Amino acid sequence: MDAFQDWLVSTPINGLVLNYAWSWPTLESLHFLALCTLMGSLLIMDLRLIGFNRMIPLQAVHSLMPVAIVSFAINLITGFGFLFGDPHTYFANWAFWAKMILIVLAGLNFLLYFTQVEPKIIRLGPNESTPPLAKMVGVCSLVFWFGVLSFGRLLPYLGTGGG
């Protein structure tokens, strides 16, 4: 693992992230704005899956999916920037690994939504209840993504090895 971290530090991406005063703050700003957009989109979609605001058609809520996917992509790219910029700090932090596990779980949850839930609910109209699996996927999504948000925000304070 040390060799991989050393390789990350030796890449031009590391230099781009660390050698310009504007790089890290730009990554932070983009990461934060995309996270806000992602969480807002997911909150609306997941709450509708769970059963709130049933007057809103699921197709209308589903139209937020591209916004959520683009926001996640921006977070993924900026997150890789952080990782290339300071891999030794991130790899040694248990909060980082907890965040990564939750992102993987959120991704698997999305695959479950995409393959099993979406085909069944896309034709539901206003005021129609979603099936139990859709509700479970919505709850899991909120738990996973709020966990990602929490561990990400607490990275500087958790798992750093300090007192």
N, C-alpha and C positions, 0 to 999 in steps of 0.2 A: 504494500500500500504506500510505503514511503517513496518508492521509485515513481509511482504514478503521480503522487503529489509533487515530487521534484520536477517531473515532466511538465505538469500544469504550470509551475512557476517559470519554467524555461520557455514557454510559448510566447509569441508576440501578443497574444491576448492579454497575458499578465502585464506586459509593459503598457499596453493601451489602457488598461484599467487603472494601473498604479502610477504611471508616469505623467499623467495630465491632471491638473487640479480639478477639472470639470467632470472627469469620467465617473468617479464614484458617486458624486452627488446626482449626476444625470441618471445613472443606473438606479439609485435609490428613488428618485422622483418618478421615473417610469414604472418601477416595480410597485410603488405605492399607488399610483393612479390606476394602473392595470388591476391591482388587487382590489381596489375599491369598486371598479367596474365589474370585475368577476364576482365579488361577493354580493353586490347589488343584484346582478342578474340571477345568481344562484338562489338568493333569498326569495326572489319573486317566483322563480320556477319551482323551487322545492316546497315552498309554503302552499302553492297551488296543488302540487302532487299530494301533499299531506291532507289537503282538504279545505284549506282556508280560501276565501274569496272565490267560491265556486261559481259566482256569476260571471267570472272571466273565462272565456273559452280556452281550452288547453292549447289550441292552435295559436292563439294570440300570445300566450305565455311562451310557447315553443319558439316564437320568432326571436326571442332573446338568445337562443342557442349560439348563433354565430358570434354575437357580442361576447359571450362567455368563452368561446373557443379562442377568439383573437386575444382576449385579455389573458387567458392562460398562456398562450404562446409568447406574449410579451413578458409575462412573469418567468417563463421558462428560460428565455434568452437572457434576461437581466440576471436571473438567478445563476446561470452559468457564468456570467461575467463576475459575480461575486466569488464564485467557487474558484475560477481561474485566478482571481486577484489575491485570494488569501486561503488557499486550500488547507494548509496545516491547521489553521484555526478552526475551520468548519469540520474537517474530518475528525478532529479530536473532541468535538462537542456532541454530547449525547442528545441535546435538544435538536441539533441539525438532523441527526439520524431519525429521531422521532418524527420530525417534520417530513422527512423523505418517505418514511413508512406510511404516514397518513396520506401523502400525495399518491403513492402507489395504490393504497386502498380506495382513495377517491377515484382514481382512474379505473380500477376494477368495477367500482360501483357505477361509473358512467357506462362501461361496457355492458353491464347488466341492464341499465336503463335503455341503452341504445338497441340491444338485441331482444330483450324480453318485455320491456314496459312500453316503450314508445310505439311499437306497432299496434298495441292494444288500446292505447289511450288517445291517439291522435284524432280519432273520429268522435270522441266524446264531446258533447255539447255543453253549454253553460248549465250549471246546477247539477251536472252529473258527477257522482262520486267516483273517485279513482279506486282501482282494485287495491287490495292489501299489499301486494308486492310494490306497487307504485308508492304507496305511503311509506313503506320500509326504505325504499331507495331514497326518497326525499329526506327522511330523518337521518339516514346514514350520511348522505351528502352534507347536510348541515353540520353534523357532528365532526365529520372528517375535515371539512374546510374551515370550520371555526377552530379546530385543533391545529391545522396548518397555520392559520393566522396567529394563533396564540403562541405556538412554539417559535414561529418566525420572529415575532415581536420580542420574545423573551430570549432569543439566541445570545445576546450580549450578557445576559444575567444568569443563565442556566448552563450547567455543564462545562464551564470554563476551567474547572479545576481549582478555582480560587476559593477562599474561605467562605 
